Amino acid sequence: MTPLLELRNLTKHFTMGGDILSRNKAVLRAVDGVDLAIARGETLGLVGESGCGKSTLARTLIRLYRPTSGEMLFDGDDIADLTEQQLRPYRRRMQMIFQDPYASLNGRMTVRDLIVEPLEIAGIGDAASRHARVNELLGRVGLNPDHATRFPHEFSGGQRQRIGIARAIALNPDLVICDEPISALDVSIQAQIVNMLEDLQNELGLTYLFITHDLSMVRHIADRIGVMYLGKIVELSPSDALYRQPAHPYTKALLASIPVADPSARRETAPLAGEIPSPLAIPSGCRFRTRCPLATELCAQTEPPLKDMGEGHFAACHYADRVMSGAALPA
């Protein structure tokens, strides 16, 4: 079965500093060779610390950023190097829910105008059918048709995110990229939004890339989870297997950082220490070695490939077998 979205060695680098004639400009390697496939109807979670490249990857997938190199196959077609005109048929099929519901909506436009805008750009329907579509979409996301005449500032953060979701699904897309869609919301609202996204997926057959730093939440919505560190996928696994038996020390440390109800409970693995290195100066060999308690000379010399651990579980660690055995990391 052909994946809906497949990435092959996808990179996105930014040139930093220097004047226009400078030959030795620094290169920020935000996305640095990502291989990934998302099946139709699947929810793939993408987790990692701030600064690991998750949002840059999302914006590259939606083609807000042009990839530096690599392939980006959408339904079998490589869209990595297409012009804006060539991208138009694909724009309708890929949409994005942004992290900040306050910054992602134009405060000078009414809710109706915000949701109608993509329909107008795509040339779908007339004024009457578009207004009917707005009312339908507001109902789907738990808002009332009366809300269509109001402005974004009149809503709470959770309601504004519902408006953003209604706009994202207005064109019946195949793929929706959710870039930390609940991180700016109250905890009491987060579960409501996640449940609504799951309902919409079942009703509309959507495919999600769900980006988050909340490992406790992503477990409940994602079929598979990818762990990202310094621009690369370091572990990819079915959701339950990742939590039950992580194969990368970075993943294991992230899981250890999840808050627990009993603060006196002893953790088998110490939470992650130190800060993520700069993508301007990525360490040699394994990029996690500067923070890894298992690091050896081999880790400094050779970058580990993403190897198959069985049953759809992949990890980029020289000692993944030891990590999975549960005896790899000290308390």
N, C-alpha and C positions, 0 to 999 in steps of 0.2 A: 504493500500500500504506500503510495507516494505521500510523504509528509506535507502538511499544509505549508509549513515554513521550515526551511533547512539552511543552516549557516555552515559554510566551509571556509575555515581559516580566516574569519572575518576580523579585520582590524580597523580601528579608528584612532589615528595619531593626530596630535595638535602641535604645530610649531610655535615655540615660545620665545619671546625676547628678541633682541637684536633689531637692526634697521633692515630695510628692504634689500640692501646689498650684502648683508652679513652672510658668510658661508657656514659659520659654525653655530647655528641656532639650536637650542635645546629642543628635544622632541619629547612630548608627554604622551606616553603609550597608554591611553585610557582603556581601549579595548585592543587586546594584543594576541589575536589568533584564537577565535572562539569557534568551536565546532558544536553544533546543536541542531536538533530536529524536534519539531512539535507536531504531533499528529492532530488531524481534524477532530474536534470535539474534546480535546484534552485540556487540562489545566496544568501548566508547568510553572512551578514556583521558582523564583530566583532570589537567593538570599546572599547576604554578605554585609560586611561593615560599610559605613559611609566612606566613600572614596575608592571603592573597589571597582567601579565602572558600570554598575547596574543601570543607572539612569542614562549614561552615555550610550550603552548598548540599546536601550529602549528607543532613544531618539534616532539612533542609526537605523534600527529596524523599520521605523515609521518614515524614514528618509527625511527627517528634519536635519540630520547630518548626512553628508555623503561619505560612504566608506572610503578608507584609504586604500584598502585592497581586500581581496577575498570575494567569495560568492555569497549571494543572498537569494535563495530560490523560494519564490512564493508560488505555490501550486505548480511547481515545476519550471517556472520562468525566472531567469536571473534578472533581478531588478536593481542590482547594486549600482550599475553605471547608466541607468536610464535617465533621460532628460526629464524635466518637469512635465513637458507635454506628453511624453511617453508614459509617465507615471499616472496620468489622470485616471485611466481605467482601474488601476490598483488602489488609488486613494480611497475609493468608496468601500473597498473590501478590508481595509486596515484602519482602525481607529484607536484613539488613546484616551484613557482616563488619567488626568494629571493629579499630582500629589496634593497641591494646594487648591482647595475649592474657592478660595478668595481671590487668588491671582489668575485662575484659568478662565474666569467669566468676565466679559466686558461689562463693567458697571453701568455703562450708558445705554445698554440694550435691555429690553424686556426679556422675560423668559421665553415668550413666543418667538421673538426675533432671534434669540440665541439658538433655538432648536430648528427654526425654519431655515436659517442661513445655509447649513450644508445641503438641504433639499433644493434650495434655489441655485446654489453653485452647481449641483449635479443635474439641474434641469428636470427635477421630478415633480410632476403634478402641477395643478393650478393653485391659486390662492386658497380656494375653498378646501381642496383636498389636503393641502399643507396644514391648514389650521386644524382640520380633523385629525391629521396625523399627530400634531402637537398634543391635542387632548388625549389621544390614545397613549402616547408615550408618557405623558405625565401620570396617567393612571397606572401604567406598568411599573413606574418607580415609586408609587405610593404618594403622589401629590394630586391636587385637585385641579380641574380645568380653570378654576378661578385664579390660580396662581400664575397663569400665562401672562397676565397684564402687569405683573409686579416686576420690580427690579431686583437684582441679586442681593443688594444690601439689606433687603427686607427679610432675608431668610437666615436661618441658623447654618452652621457649617455642615451639618449632616444633610440638610435640605439642599444646600448648594451643591454638594457632591451628587445628590440624586439628580439634580438638573444636568450636571456634567455627564452623568451616565446616560440620561435620556438623549442628550445630544450625540453621545458616542454611538448609540445603537440606532440612530434615526435612519441611517442608510442601509440597515440590515447587513452589517459587515460580517465577514468570516472570522477575522482575528481582532481581538481587543487586547491592547497592551495596557495593563493596569499598573501604573508607576506609583507604588506606595499609596493606594487610594484611600487608606484608612488611617495613616499615621498622623494626620493633622486633626483627627476627630476625637471626641470624647470616647472613653472606653465603653460607655453605655450604648453608644451609637455604632461602634465598630462591628459588633456581631450582626446588627440589623443590615448593614450594608453588605457584609459578606454573604449572609443568607439570601439577600436580594440578588446578588450577582450569580449565585448558584441557581436560583430559580430562573433567571433570565437565560442562563446557559442551557438549562434543560428545555425551556420553551422555544428558544430561537436557534439552538444548535451552535452556540458560539464556541470559539477556541480562545483560551486565555493564556497570556504570559503575565503572571502575577508576581510583581516585584515588591519585596518587603524586607524589613529587617526584623520583623516579629516572627520568630521561629515557632512560637506556641500557636499562633493563628494560622500560619501557612499550612501546617500539618493537616488541618481540617478541610482545606479547600483544594489542595494540589494533589494531582495523581502522581506526579514525579517532582523532584526538587533538584535544582542545580545550585551548587555552592560556588560563588565567585570570589576570587582573591587577586588583586592587582591586575585586573584585565583579562584573567583566564578562568575557565571552569576547572575547578580542582576536584570536584566530586559531583556525580550525577546518579540519581538512584530513585526507584519507587519510594514514595513518601514513607510508608511504614518501615521499610528496610533501613532507610537512612536514620530514623530515630532509634530503631532497635539495635542496629549494628553499623555505626559509621565507620568508614574506612580511611578517612583522612584526619590527621591530628587537628587541623583547623576546624573541621566540622565538629569534632568531638569537643573542642574547647568552646565553640559557639553554643552547642547544646548545653554545656555546663553552665553557661551564663544565663540561661532561662530562669527567671525568678521562681522560687518554690514557696509554698505556703508556710513551711516550717523553717525559719531562718537558722535554726541550730542543726539542721540535717547536714550530715557529712557528705560531701561530693566526692565521687570516685576520681574525677578529673578536675584539675584547677582551672578556673575561668581564664580566658585569654589575657595575657599580659603584654605590655608594650603597645606601640602604635604602628599602624600600617605604613610601610615605607613609601616614599614619594614615587609616583609613576614616572618622574623625571630621572630617577636613578634606581631602577629595578635591580635587586640583588642577582648575582650570577647563580647559575644552577637552579635549584628550587627556590622560587620567590618567597616561600613561607619560611625558609630555613633560619632567618634572623630572629624568629619568635618561636621556633619549634624546639621542644625538649628532646626530640629524637635526632636532631640534625647531626650529620657526620660529614667527613671530607667528601664523600660521594655526593651528598646533597649540594655542596658548594660547587662541584665540578660539572655535574650533569643534571639537566632539567628532566624530571620524571615525566614520561608520557601518560596520557589518560588511558589506563589499562583496564581491561574487562575483569571484574571480580566475580562474574556470574550473575544470571537472572536479572540482567539489565542494570547492574550496579557497576559504576566506573569510578576510579579514583586515580589522581595523579600524585602518587607518593611511592618512594622506593620501598617503604616499609608498611604498605597498606595491609598486608596479611597480618602483621603483628598488631596493627591498630584494631583490625576487626576481631582479633582474638580476645581483646579486652585486657591484655597484659602489657600493652605497649607504653602507656604513659604513667609516670609516677603520680602519686596522690598529691 
